[in-house]
Amino acid sequence: MAKKKKELLPFPRLLEKPEACLGCGYPLEGIPAPGSCPECGMEFYDRFSGIQIAGVAKKSGGPAWRRAVWVVIAIISFLYFNVIGVLIFTLPWMALVIFLAIVAGVNAMIFTSPNKKGAGSEYFIFVQNGFSRWPTGTKNAVREFRAWDGVNPCVFVKPVSRVWGSIKIVQFDERGKREVVLSGGFRCRTEQLPLVEQSIEMLMRGESICDDEGLFEQLLEGMNNPADDGFA
């Protein structure tokens, strides 16, 4: 029996008119570009309006409020088990109420915790107003769109191997608080990494990739290569 070829993630490429809305996934076939999605109103453009990469994002530790709740539960549990002997003899009903509250809190946090399965591969598409992400292997997956809503968003791209790079996108709010909105790895040749970083920086500033003729020609030559079909 012939061994099935392993499908690899595609290398970065310039984004032509998207087949579906980057925000909600509504099919855009037959709708002239530039235009707006009939479903959510997100704008889309004609050819070469962004850049697409494919990779795996790191799992986050969860929202800050969940970590705060775990700290509170830990502190209450520590204090409870240090005074449980006194409570049982003086206020047994309170000892029972606190114990049940701790158990209920722990169970609630466990059952509402994010999915701990291994991170799957995703597409990340960067455009002038933000970036979209969705799982690879399906066209009907739910999109997640993140707008450039921070102050001075920054992108950091580094080589990991000959065909793999790392990416981190950081935004700052008006008070200077730092937030990592994307961190992970993506399939990319080492020589393409500077082009990817420069392209995303331009899009973050609200500029079109086509505005820089030199960069645009390099992107056309280096990224939209028919040989980069993503198959081994």
C-alpha positions in Angstrom: 0.0 0.0 0.0 1.5 3.3 -1.0 2.4 5.6 1.8 0.4 8.8 1.9 2.4 11.9 1.5 2.6 14.1 4.6 0.9 17.4 4.1 3.0 20.2 5.5 2.0 23.7 6.4 2.4 26.2 3.6 5.1 28.8 3.5 4.0 32.5 3.9 2.2 34.0 0.9 0.6 37.3 -0.1 -3.1 37.4 0.6 -5.3 37.9 -2.5 -9.0 38.6 -2.1 -10.1 36.3 0.8 -12.6 33.5 -0.1 -14.3 34.1 3.3 -14.6 37.0 5.7 -11.6 37.2 8.0 -13.9 38.2 10.9 -16.9 35.8 10.7 -16.2 33.4 7.9 -19.0 34.5 5.6 -18.3 33.4 2.0 -17.3 36.4 -0.2 -17.5 34.6 -3.6 -19.2 36.8 -6.1 -18.9 40.0 -4.0 -16.7 42.6 -5.8 -13.6 43.9 -4.0 -13.0 46.2 -2.3 -16.2 45.8 -0.3 -17.7 44.9 3.1 -18.9 41.6 4.5 -22.7 41.5 4.4 -22.8 39.6 7.6 -20.5 41.5 10.0 -19.5 44.6 8.0 -15.7 44.0 8.0 -14.0 45.5 5.0 -12.0 43.4 2.6 -9.8 44.5 -0.3 -8.5 43.4 -3.6 -5.3 41.5 -4.3 -2.3 41.7 -2.0 -4.0 43.3 0.9 -2.2 41.2 3.5 0.1 38.3 4.3 -0.8 34.8 5.4 1.4 32.5 7.5 0.6 29.0 9.0 1.9 27.7 12.3 1.1 26.8 15.9 0.4 29.3 18.6 1.5 28.8 22.2 -1.1 28.0 24.8 -1.7 30.9 27.1 -1.9 30.5 30.8 -5.5 31.7 30.7 -7.1 35.1 31.6 -5.6 37.0 34.5 -8.8 36.7 36.5 -8.6 32.9 36.6 -5.1 33.1 38.0 -6.3 35.6 40.6 -9.2 33.3 41.6 -6.8 30.3 42.0 -4.7 32.5 44.3 -7.7 33.4 46.4 -8.8 29.8 46.7 -5.3 28.7 47.7 -5.1 31.4 50.5 -8.6 30.6 51.8 -7.8 26.9 51.8 -4.5 27.5 53.6 -6.1 29.5 56.4 -9.0 27.1 56.6 -6.9 24.0 57.2 -4.9 25.9 59.8 -7.9 26.8 61.9 -10.2 23.9 61.1 -9.8 22.4 64.6 -11.0 25.5 66.3 -13.9 26.0 63.9 -15.2 22.5 64.3 -15.6 22.9 68.1 -16.7 26.5 68.1 -18.6 27.1 64.8 -19.1 23.7 63.1 -21.7 25.1 60.7 -19.2 27.8 59.5 -16.5 25.1 59.0 -18.9 23.1 56.8 -20.0 26.2 54.8 -16.3 27.2 54.1 -15.4 23.7 53.2 -18.3 23.4 50.7 -17.4 26.8 49.3 -13.8 25.7 48.6 -14.9 22.5 47.0 -17.5 24.3 44.8 -14.9 26.9 43.8 -12.3 24.3 42.8 -14.8 22.3 40.8 -16.1 25.4 39.1 -12.6 26.4 38.0 -11.8 22.9 36.8 -15.0 22.5 34.7 -14.7 26.0 33.2 -11.0 25.7 32.4 -9.9 26.1 28.7 -9.4 23.0 26.6 -6.0 21.5 27.5 -5.6 19.5 24.3 -2.5 20.1 22.3 -2.5 23.2 20.1 -3.3 22.5 16.5 -2.0 24.3 13.5 -3.6 27.5 12.4 -3.6 30.1 9.6 -2.7 33.7 10.7 -3.7 36.4 8.2 -2.4 39.9 8.8 -4.2 42.9 7.2 -4.2 46.6 7.9 -6.9 46.6 10.6 -5.7 43.5 12.5 -5.2 39.7 12.1 -7.4 36.7 11.8 -6.8 33.1 12.8 -8.5 29.8 12.3 -7.6 26.1 12.3 -6.0 24.6 9.1 -7.7 21.8 7.2 -11.2 23.4 7.0 -12.8 26.4 5.2 -15.8 26.6 7.5 -13.9 27.0 10.8 -14.9 29.8 13.1 -12.6 32.8 12.7 -11.1 34.8 15.5 -10.2 38.4 14.5 -8.0 40.6 16.6 -7.9 44.3 15.8 -4.9 46.5 16.2 -6.5 48.2 19.1 -3.4 48.9 21.2 -0.8 51.6 21.2 2.3 51.0 19.0 1.8 47.2 18.3 5.1 45.5 17.8 6.1 42.2 16.0 9.2 40.2 16.6 10.2 37.4 14.2 13.2 35.1 14.8 14.6 32.0 13.1 14.2 28.7 14.8 15.4 26.4 12.0 15.9 26.5 8.2 12.2 26.3 7.6 10.7 27.4 10.9 10.5 30.8 12.6 9.0 32.2 15.8 6.6 35.2 16.0 5.5 37.3 18.9 3.1 40.2 18.7 2.9 42.7 21.5 0.5 45.6 22.1 0.5 48.3 24.8 -2.5 50.1 26.2 -2.7 53.8 27.0 -1.2 53.2 30.5 1.8 51.3 29.0 0.6 47.8 30.1 2.1 45.1 27.8 -0.1 42.4 26.3 1.2 39.5 24.2 -1.6 38.9 21.6 0.1 36.2 19.6 3.1 34.0 20.3 4.1 30.8 18.5 6.0 29.3 15.6 5.3 29.2 11.8 6.7 27.5 8.7 8.9 29.9 6.9 12.3 29.8 5.1 15.0 31.7 7.0 15.5 34.2 4.1 11.8 35.0 4.1 11.6 36.0 7.8 12.7 39.6 7.3 10.1 40.1 4.6 7.4 38.7 6.8 8.4 41.0 9.7 8.6 44.1 7.5 5.3 43.3 5.9 3.5 42.9 9.2 5.1 46.1 10.5 3.7 48.0 7.5 0.2 46.6 8.0 0.3 47.5 11.7 1.0 51.1 10.7 -2.1 51.0 8.4 0.1 51.0 5.2 -0.4 48.9 2.1 2.2 46.4 1.2 2.0 47.7 -2.4 3.2 51.1 -1.2 6.8 49.9 -1.0 7.6 48.8 -4.5 10.9 47.2 -3.5 9.3 45.1 -0.8 6.4 44.3 -3.0 8.6 42.9 -5.7 10.6 40.8 -3.2 7.3 39.5 -1.8 6.0 38.5 -5.2 9.3 36.8 -6.1 9.9 35.1 -2.7 6.5 34.2 -1.4 4.0 33.5 -4.2 6.2 30.7 -5.6 4.2 27.9 -7.2 6.7 25.4 -5.8 5.5 26.3 -2.3 2.4 24.2 -2.4 2.8 22.9 1.2 3.4 19.3 0.3 6.4 17.2 0.9 
